[in-house]
Amino acid sequence: MQQEAGRAGALLTIDLKALRANYRFLQSRLGTALCGAAVKADAYGLGAIPVSKALVAEGCRHLFVAQLEEAISLRTHIAHDVAIYVMHGSPVGYEAEFIEYGCTPVLNSLEQISAWRILAKERSISLPAIIQIDTGMARMGLSQAELRTWLNDFSITEGIDLRYVMSHLACAEDQLDPMNQMQLSAFKNLCTQLRQQYPDAKASFSNSSGIFLGSEFHFDLARPGAALYGVAPVAGQESPMQSVVQLQGRIIQTREIPMGASVGYSKTWRATQPSRIATVSVGYADGWLRSLSNCGVAHISGIEVPMVGNVSMDTITLNVSHVDPQLLYPGALVDLICPDNTVDQVAKQAGTIGYEILTSLGPRYQRHYVDV
């Protein structure tokens, strides 16, 4: 049961209007290519069901999740004319559930291809699928040895309706990394080899950052994720994406401490002068990473305040000595993610990436969706 906003320790606001604007912006960069959406990991922590509904209303017809269970949960809320692709393929022995729930696997190995082909033969039907090829990331998809096996024997996909061939970029956020062109060349060569055998099959290559590498990378279908949710798609460049997330924590109490007093576990911060400390109801159990200790910031009525001391399981502490005490009452909201401190800025403070900040957002937050 979702808790009342007034008694929640922190509020997480998801701006669906900004999400939809980001989708339209990405689609506008793709020309004739389609814009899908990665909604895996509960839409990067923002709620797969409301996020997917908003994207579908905006015209998205291709949703990507990682695991079958995610697809099953989502399908009951999403019409069957919208494709839901499972990027990990089928768990061994659960291929039939893809038919039951109207989902499509991304086949990543010859074993997955074989199991899908056997099911198609047993049911005497053609079954849709995406086949993924590894073009250099060494994570998922057919290896070069498996690819050669396929190219030498196309019968291994008999009974499979090959909707897309896909691969995944490893370094797309760095536009100057030579691996981008290396992977593009390998993927284009593969598509050329497959075109005669599978004339109706299309290609999917670009993630969020790949969209910004140029039209050569777009092919037929892109699969943005993080950029939809406000994460900057290109390293070192100002982000063109709208902020989707606002996180606010509540002040529990404040206290005055003398010069020399320590704050938090392990005494990692000491006051160099008499100070005022506010304790806020957010901690690493809520996904506010411990690496933000003594380096994160928050904002109170637009005033930046530093986090001091170690992040605790349920709380953080802020040095609010320069803030009007009238703003520091119990229950007052402190901005943790906001336009003045974006997801990417928080990630930089924490020494990580925006993806981890979003997907770490905890279940104790009271989530509020706005679409105005």
Secondary structure, DSSP 8 states (H G I E B T S, - for coil): ----GGG-SEEEEEEHHHHHHHHHHHHHHSTTSEE-EE-HHHHHHT-HHHHHHHHHHTT--EEEESSHHHHHHHHTTS-TTSEEEETT---TT-THHHHHHT-EEEE-SHHHHHHHHHHHHHHTS-EEEEEEB-SS--SSSB-HHHHHHHHH-GGGGTTEEEEEEE---SSTTSTT-THHHHHHHHHHHHHHHHHTT-TT-EEE---HHHHTT-GGGT-SEE---GGGGT--SSTTS---S---EEEEEEEEEEEEE-TT-EESGGG-EE-SS-EEEEEES--GGGT--GGGTTT-EEEETTEEEEB-S---SS-EEEE-TTS-GGG--TT-EEEEEBTTB-HHHHHHHHTS-HHHHHHT--TTSEEEEE--
